[in-house]
Amino acid sequence: MMKTRRKHHPIRDTLGDRLFYAGCYLITALFMLAVLYPLVYILSASFSSAEAITSGRMWLYPVDFSLVGYKYILKYDAIWLGYRNTLLYTFAGTLINVAMTMTCAYGLSRRGMLGRRFFTMIFTFTMIFSGGMIPNYLLMKDLRLLNTVWCMLLPGAISAYNLIVAKTFIENSIPGDLLEAARIDGCSDVRFFFSIVLPLSKAILAVLLLMYAAAHWNAYFNAFLYLTDKKLYPLQIFLRQILVQSNMSADMLDPEAMAQMQTLQQILKYAVIVVSTAPMLCLYPFVQKYFRQGVMIGSIKG
């Protein structure tokens, strides 16, 4: 007897499902607007006239297009000094962070490592407990790192959270049999790490680069504590002086601008925010395709 084939009808969404999806889309759209509108407002305000901002005529698009804020900001020597220092701290600090995190994560991912659980527990312990601000300052002082570049690079060279994510990624993505096969061919541990582990870890490397670079670019608290030499100040310290303290030195403004200080103050703040955040906003699109993949794989315990 021939069996009659049953037709498989697609499952249709119920009214409750549609209402649920509509609610999810609505909430997502509201969150997107809450995040996007301040960015658009700041960007538009930086290209608007000071009168349009103070009068409230500018709320979304630039009004009375003007580049006055950028004109004075780009003439401010401290901004370029802060840019130079921040680029140095971000580039060198990110290299140190990624190098130490990946080497440590690879060692902790090896199941045959002596004391593997103990060292993992020590790193995890630092996520909950720390010495505090005063002991850290005394440590930097005893190590003679105050007012040096190293006080911006060495503290926090390894993030325990990023270390655990990288360790889990290596354990789940690179099987132990691959190491055994490489050893049969005469591959050493160092060569295995550089020739096999790193090329197969592009996703987590992109995540670490983005996280560490963003942290260094936005860092100001270590500089606030450990630096008194203005020549070593990062960009965020100068940004804080302008935004929070409203402190703009005389070499930033010419006599005509000094007379219009109250009018220019708002537009200068918006221009400084755009100038300081633009590099990170330009960097993210190039690594965002690896970001979700690396975080999700590294967050699942295998």
Residue pairs with C-beta under 8 A, 6 or more apart in sequence:
13 21
40 60
41 59
41 60
42 270
42 273
42 274
43 274
44 58
44 60
44 61
44 62
45 53
45 58
45 62
45 266
45 267
45 270
46 69
46 70
46 267
46 270
46 271
46 273
46 274
47 62
47 65
47 66
47 67
48 58
48 62
48 63
48 64
48 65
48 66
48 267
49 63
49 64
49 65
49 66
49 68
49 267
50 66
50 68
50 260
50 263
50 264
50 266
50 267
51 64
51 263
52 58
52 63
52 64
53 266
53 267
53 270
54 263
54 266
57 63
66 267
68 264
68 267
69 264
69 267
69 268
69 270
69 271
70 271
70 275
72 252
72 253
72 257
72 264
72 268
72 271
73 79
73 268
73 271
73 272
73 275
74 275
75 252
76 251
76 252
77 251
78 230
78 233
78 238
78 249
78 252
79 235
79 238
79 272
79 275
81 230
81 231
81 233
81 238
82 233
82 234
82 235
82 236
82 237
82 238
82 239
83 235
85 232
85 233
85 234
85 235
86 216
86 217
86 234
86 235
86 236
88 149
89 149
89 152
89 153
89 216
89 219
89 234
90 213
90 216
90 217
92 149
92 153
93 152
93 153
93 212
93 216
94 209
94 212
94 213
94 216
96 153
96 154
96 157
97 157
97 158
97 159
97 162
97 208
97 212
98 205
98 208
98 209
98 212
100 157
100 158
101 158
101 159
101 162
101 163
101 166
101 208
102 166
102 197
102 198
102 201
102 205
102 208
103 193
104 123
104 158
104 163
105 163
105 166
105 167
105 169
105 170
106 170
106 193
106 197
107 113
108 116
108 119
108 120
108 123
108 163
108 167
109 167
109 170
109 171
109 174
110 116
111 176
120 164
120 167
123 158
123 160
123 163
123 164
124 160
124 164
126 160
127 160
127 161
130 136
131 139
133 225
136 155
136 225
137 225
137 226
140 146
140 151
140 155
140 226
145 151
145 154
145 226
146 226
146 227
146 228
147 226
147 227
147 228
147 229
147 232
148 232
149 232
151 222
151 226
151 227
152 216
152 219
152 222
152 223
152 226
152 227
152 232
152 234
155 222
156 215
156 222
159 211
159 212
159 215
162 208
162 211
162 212
164 298
165 204
165 207
165 294
165 295
165 298
165 299
166 201
166 204
166 208
166 298
168 297
168 298
168 299
168 300
168 301
168 302
169 201
169 203
169 204
169 294
169 297
169 298
170 197
170 201
170 204
171 302
172 297
172 298
172 300
172 302
173 200
173 201
173 297
174 196
174 197
174 200
174 201
178 196
179 192
182 191
182 192
182 196
183 192
187 195
187 196
198 205
202 290
203 290
203 293
203 294
203 297
204 294
204 297
204 298
205 290
205 294
206 287
206 290
206 291
206 294
207 287
207 290
207 291
207 294
207 295
207 298
208 294
209 287
210 283
210 284
210 287
210 291
213 280
213 283
214 280
217 236
217 279
217 280
218 236
218 280
219 234
219 236
220 234
220 236
220 237
220 239
220 240
223 232
223 233
223 234
223 236
223 237
224 237
224 240
227 233
227 237
235 276
236 276
239 272
239 273
239 276
241 247
241 248
242 248
242 268
242 269
242 272
243 269
243 272
243 273
246 265
248 261
248 268
250 258
253 261
253 264
257 264
